[in-house]
C-alpha cells in the first residue's frame, strides 16, 4: 500500500470501497432473512453498513485504541434502532430507509469525530506495526 500523494485525501471514499463495504455487510441481511426477520434485517444491514462505511472513511485512525472503542460504542448505540423501529410497518418504504441511513451515518461519524477531538493529542503517536 502506498501513502496518498499530497493532493489526495486519506479519507477519500471511492465507489469501489463503497461496493466492497456493501458486499461485506450483506451477510447481516442474509442472517436475518434465514431467521425470518427480513424487515429487521434491512435495519440491521443499514446500521452495520454505515458503521463499516465510517470505519472505511476514517481508516487513517485505525491504529488508535480509542478509535476501535468508539466504533464498538457506536455499534452498540444502534441496537435500539434495529429493535425499536417497526421495520415491517406499511408506511416504511425503501425510500424512507434512506433518511434512517443518513441519520445513522451522521451519528456514527459524529461519535468518531467527537472522540477524536477529545482523546487525540497532537503529540500522541499511533500504535506502531514496524519494528
C-alpha atoms as a printed R data frame, in Angstrom:
    type eleno elety resid chain resno       x       y      z
1   ATOM     1    CA   UNK     A     1   0.000   0.000  0.000
2   ATOM     2    CA   UNK     A     2   1.391   3.372 -0.873
3   ATOM     3    CA   UNK     A     3   0.903   6.575  1.026
4   ATOM     4    CA   UNK     A     4  -1.512   9.051 -0.528
5   ATOM     5    CA   UNK     A     5   0.005  11.837 -2.544
6   ATOM     6    CA   UNK     A     6  -0.059  15.409 -1.269
7   ATOM     7    CA   UNK     A     7  -3.295  16.331 -3.054
8   ATOM     8    CA   UNK     A     8  -5.177  13.097 -2.288
9   ATOM     9    CA   UNK     A     9  -7.071  12.887  0.987
10  ATOM    10    CA   UNK     A    10  -6.603   9.719  3.066
11  ATOM    11    CA   UNK     A    11 -10.331   9.920  3.833
12  ATOM    12    CA   UNK     A    12 -11.375   9.700  0.206
13  ATOM    13    CA   UNK     A    13 -14.203   7.249 -0.355
14  ATOM    14    CA   UNK     A    14 -14.264   5.561 -3.735
15  ATOM    15    CA   UNK     A    15 -17.097   3.686 -5.390
16  ATOM    16    CA   UNK     A    16 -15.005   0.512 -5.228
17  ATOM    17    CA   UNK     A    17 -14.626   0.848 -1.452
18  ATOM    18    CA   UNK     A    18 -18.338   1.572 -1.039
19  ATOM    19    CA   UNK     A    19 -19.317  -1.514 -3.023
20  ATOM    20    CA   UNK     A    20 -16.851  -3.597 -1.040
21  ATOM    21    CA   UNK     A    21 -18.385  -2.390  2.239
22  ATOM    22    CA   UNK     A    22 -21.872  -3.065  0.854
23  ATOM    23    CA   UNK     A    23 -20.881  -6.583 -0.170
24  ATOM    24    CA   UNK     A    24 -19.199  -7.300  3.194
25  ATOM    25    CA   UNK     A    25 -22.272  -6.137  5.117
26  ATOM    26    CA   UNK     A    26 -24.699  -8.239  3.051
27  ATOM    27    CA   UNK     A    27 -24.386 -11.360  5.275
28  ATOM    28    CA   UNK     A    28 -26.166  -9.439  8.051
29  ATOM    29    CA   UNK     A    29 -29.286  -9.236  5.864
30  ATOM    30    CA   UNK     A    30 -28.962 -12.892  4.898
31  ATOM    31    CA   UNK     A    31 -28.689 -13.999  8.544
32  ATOM    32    CA   UNK     A    32 -31.851 -12.113  9.492
33  ATOM    33    CA   UNK     A    33 -33.642 -13.484  6.408
34  ATOM    34    CA   UNK     A    34 -32.770 -17.043  7.398
35  ATOM    35    CA   UNK     A    35 -34.375 -16.491 10.804
36  ATOM    36    CA   UNK     A    36 -37.490 -14.962  9.225
37  ATOM    37    CA   UNK     A    37 -36.927 -11.323 10.181
38  ATOM    38    CA   UNK     A    38 -36.192  -9.860  6.757
39  ATOM    39    CA   UNK     A    39 -37.516  -6.398  7.579
40  ATOM    40    CA   UNK     A    40 -35.492  -6.179 10.785
41  ATOM    41    CA   UNK     A    41 -32.587  -7.439  8.705
42  ATOM    42    CA   UNK     A    42 -32.877  -4.371  6.475
43  ATOM    43    CA   UNK     A    43 -32.500  -2.171  9.546
44  ATOM    44    CA   UNK     A    44 -29.547  -4.160 10.855
45  ATOM    45    CA   UNK     A    45 -27.986  -4.105  7.393
46  ATOM    46    CA   UNK     A    46 -28.311  -0.319  7.148
47  ATOM    47    CA   UNK     A    47 -26.796   0.137 10.609
48  ATOM    48    CA   UNK     A    48 -23.924  -2.273 10.006
49  ATOM    49    CA   UNK     A    49 -23.257  -0.771  6.575
50  ATOM    50    CA   UNK     A    50 -22.995   2.744  7.997
51  ATOM    51    CA   UNK     A    51 -20.602   1.642 10.747
52  ATOM    52    CA   UNK     A    52 -18.374  -0.103  8.206
53  ATOM    53    CA   UNK     A    53 -18.562   2.885  5.860
54  ATOM    54    CA   UNK     A    54 -17.451   5.288  8.588
55  ATOM    55    CA   UNK     A    55 -14.639   2.906  9.549
56  ATOM    56    CA   UNK     A    56 -13.524   2.885  5.908
57  ATOM    57    CA   UNK     A    57 -13.677   6.676  5.686
58  ATOM    58    CA   UNK     A    58 -11.735   7.144  8.934
59  ATOM    59    CA   UNK     A    59  -9.319   4.253  8.269
60  ATOM    60    CA   UNK     A    60  -6.393   6.596  8.938
61  ATOM    61    CA   UNK     A    61  -7.273   6.349 12.659
62  ATOM    62    CA   UNK     A    62  -7.170   2.537 12.760
63  ATOM    63    CA   UNK     A    63  -4.031   2.401 14.908
64  ATOM    64    CA   UNK     A    64  -5.626   4.208 17.830
65  ATOM    65    CA   UNK     A    65  -7.278   2.146 20.556
66  ATOM    66    CA   UNK     A    66  -9.846   4.876 21.210
67  ATOM    67    CA   UNK     A    67 -10.988   4.644 17.590
68  ATOM    68    CA   UNK     A    68 -11.981   0.996 17.899
69  ATOM    69    CA   UNK     A    69 -13.554   1.597 21.293
70  ATOM    70    CA   UNK     A    70 -15.671   4.371 19.785
71  ATOM    71    CA   UNK     A    71 -16.652   2.152 16.837
72  ATOM    72    CA   UNK     A    72 -17.873  -0.541 19.236
73  ATOM    73    CA   UNK     A    73 -19.738   2.094 21.280
74  ATOM    74    CA   UNK     A    74 -21.395   3.477 18.117
75  ATOM    75    CA   UNK     A    75 -22.367  -0.036 17.030
76  ATOM    76    CA   UNK     A    76 -23.950  -0.728 20.422
77  ATOM    77    CA   UNK     A    77 -25.892   2.549 20.124
78  ATOM    78    CA   UNK     A    78 -27.535   1.127 17.005
79  ATOM    79    CA   UNK     A    79 -29.105  -1.877 18.708
80  ATOM    80    CA   UNK     A    80 -32.162   0.154 19.833
81  ATOM    81    CA   UNK     A    81 -32.567   1.453 16.265
82  ATOM    82    CA   UNK     A    82 -32.800  -2.098 14.942
83  ATOM    83    CA   UNK     A    83 -35.020  -3.382 17.731
84  ATOM    84    CA   UNK     A    84 -37.412  -0.452 18.286
85  ATOM    85    CA   UNK     A    85 -38.236   0.759 14.771
86  ATOM    86    CA   UNK     A    86 -41.174  -1.192 13.326
87  ATOM    87    CA   UNK     A    87 -39.414  -2.080 10.061
88  ATOM    88    CA   UNK     A    88 -42.364  -4.061  8.697
89  ATOM    89    CA   UNK     A    89 -44.702  -1.058  9.050
90  ATOM    90    CA   UNK     A    90 -46.537  -0.356  5.790
91  ATOM    91    CA   UNK     A    91 -45.575   3.331  5.988
92  ATOM    92    CA   UNK     A    92 -41.890   2.475  5.713
93  ATOM    93    CA   UNK     A    93 -40.834   2.056  2.117
94  ATOM    94    CA   UNK     A    94 -37.394   1.560  0.652
95  ATOM    95    CA   UNK     A    95 -37.037   5.280  0.077
96  ATOM    96    CA   UNK     A    96 -37.807   6.034  3.732
97  ATOM    97    CA   UNK     A    97 -34.852   3.869  4.743
98  ATOM    98    CA   UNK     A    98 -32.547   6.500  3.242
99  ATOM    99    CA   UNK     A    99 -33.075   9.161  5.951
100 ATOM   100    CA   UNK     A   100 -32.557   6.489  8.608
101 ATOM   101    CA   UNK     A   101 -29.269   5.554  6.963
102 ATOM   102    CA   UNK     A   102 -28.141   9.169  6.664
103 ATOM   103    CA   UNK     A   103 -29.013   9.896 10.289
104 ATOM   104    CA   UNK     A   104 -27.250   6.721 11.343
105 ATOM   105    CA   UNK     A   105 -24.172   7.640  9.301
106 ATOM   106    CA   UNK     A   106 -24.042  11.113 10.833
107 ATOM   107    CA   UNK     A   107 -24.384   9.659 14.332
108 ATOM   108    CA   UNK     A   108 -21.504   7.222 13.893
109 ATOM   109    CA   UNK     A   109 -19.329   9.789 12.117
110 ATOM   110    CA   UNK     A   110 -20.107  12.307 14.858
111 ATOM   111    CA   UNK     A   111 -19.143   9.836 17.603
112 ATOM   112    CA   UNK     A   112 -15.788   9.251 15.914
113 ATOM   113    CA   UNK     A   113 -15.235  12.983 15.387
114 ATOM   114    CA   UNK     A   114 -16.110  13.816 18.988
115 ATOM   115    CA   UNK     A   115 -13.834  11.095 20.322
116 ATOM   116    CA   UNK     A   116 -11.043  12.318 18.063
117 ATOM   117    CA   UNK     A   117 -11.332  15.883 19.357
118 ATOM   118    CA   UNK     A   118 -11.433  14.757 22.976
119 ATOM   119    CA   UNK     A   119  -8.933  11.883 23.010
120 ATOM   120    CA   UNK     A   120  -6.406  12.554 20.281
121 ATOM   121    CA   UNK     A   121  -3.493  14.603 21.498
122 ATOM   122    CA   UNK     A   122  -1.305  16.360 18.913
123 ATOM   123    CA   UNK     A   123   1.809  14.562 20.128
124 ATOM   124    CA   UNK     A   124   0.153  11.160 20.559
125 ATOM   125    CA   UNK     A   125   1.697   8.583 18.268
126 ATOM   126    CA   UNK     A   126  -0.441   5.724 16.946
127 ATOM   127    CA   UNK     A   127   0.362   2.068 17.575
128 ATOM   128    CA   UNK     A   128   3.389   1.080 15.555
129 ATOM   129    CA   UNK     A   129   3.437  -2.073 13.462
130 ATOM   130    CA   UNK     A   130   7.007  -1.615 12.343
131 ATOM   131    CA   UNK     A   131   9.996  -2.586 14.432
